[in-house]
């Protein structure tokens, strides 16, 4: 079983919005300055994703994907009055959704029974069949004796 990093001691936690905003701006300029944000939010993001995954390894992989996406998108991050955590958790939710879609088995249409195929014929095919029937009916009517 994989061990998750322990939470930071309280004295190392980012304690206010101003400090967090300063760290985000620093990380936008230099990716190595992202480390304190990573250490702060890793345990919470991991727990969030572990609750939405099948096992520890999947949760760890998804957590890694969250922070890679966050680091890649950090230059375009804009503070909008919400905590940085809200932005990270939105990325985490998207990563979890993507992983769930990938786990969902795909069904090959060729394996479906014929009864499940669409019953509506092609509109052009339907029109051609209708025209053939009309022509056949006209031919029958033309052979009838008027008397």
N, C-alpha and C positions, 0 to 999 in steps of 0.2 A: 504494500500500500504506500502511496506517495505521500510525503509529509508536506503540509502547507506551511508557508512561513508564519511564524508567530506574529501577532499584532505588535505594533510598535509600542514601546512604553509611552505613557501619557505625556511625558515631558518632550517626546520627539514628535508628537502629533501636530499637524498643522492646526493651529488653534483659532484662527480668525480668517474672515473673508479677504481682508487686505493682504495678509501673508500668502494666502492661496493665490490671489490674483497676481502678486509679485512673482511667485514661483511659476505660474502659467506663462507670464510674459517672458521670464528668463528661459523657460523651456522652448518657447517659440523661436527664440534667437539662437539657442544652443541645445541640441537634443540631449546632451549629457546632463543638462539641468532638469531633465524630466524625472530623474531617479527619486527625489523626495515625493513627488506626486505618485509615482509607481508604488513606492513603499507604503504610502498612506492608504491607497485604494485597493491594492492587490487583494488583501484578505476579504474585503467586502464584495468585490467583483467575483472572486473565486466562489464564495459562499452562495451568491446569487446564481451563478452558473451551475454549481454543483447540485442545487435544488432542481435544475432544469435539464440535467444530463443523466446518462445511464451509469457512469462510473467516474472515479477520480481522474483517470487519465483524460477522458473526454472533457471534463471540467477544466483541467489544467491546459489542455490544448485550446479550448475556447477562450480561456482567460488570456493566454498568450496572444491569440488573434485580436482580442479587444484592445490590448495595449499596443500592438503593432498598428492597428487601424487608427487608434487615437494619436499615436506618434506621427503617423503619416498625415493625418488631418489637422494636427495641431497648428500649423501655420495659418489655416483658415478659420480657426476657432475664434469666436467673438463672444465676449462676456455680455449676457443679456439679462443680468439681474438674477440669474439662477446659479446655484452652486456648480462648480466644475463637476462634481459627482453626478449631477443630473445628466450632463453631456456624456459622461462615461457610461452610465447605466443605460442610456438610449443606445449607445453602441453595443453594449452587452446584450440588450434585448434583441437587437438586429442579428448579432452573431448567433444567439440561441435559436432564433427563428430560422436562420439559414441552415444551421446544423440539423434542426428538426426536419426541414424540407429534404435534406440530403438523406436522412435516415428513412424517410417514408418510401416504401417500396414502389417502384414503378411497374405498371401493368402493361405488358405488350398487347397491343390490339389484336394481333394474330392469335393470341391464346384465348380470346373471348369466344363464347359460343355464338353461333349465327343468330340466335334469338335476340341477342343484345345489340346487333348491328342496327344502324339507323334504318327505319322502314320507309322513309320518304325517298322516292326515286329522284334522280337528277331531273331538274326542271326541263332541260332540253330533251332528255330521254322520254319524259312524260309527255311532252308536246308531240314528239315524233310518233309515239304509240297511239296517242289520241288521233292524230292525222291519219295514220294507217287504218284505224277502225272506221273513221268517217269515210275514207275512200272505199273500203270494203262494203260498207253499208250503202253507199251511192251505187256501187256496182250491182248489188242485190236488187235495189229499188229499180234500177234501169232495166233489169231483166223481167220485171213483173208485167203482166198483161193488164192494160188499162181497163179492160172491160169487165 
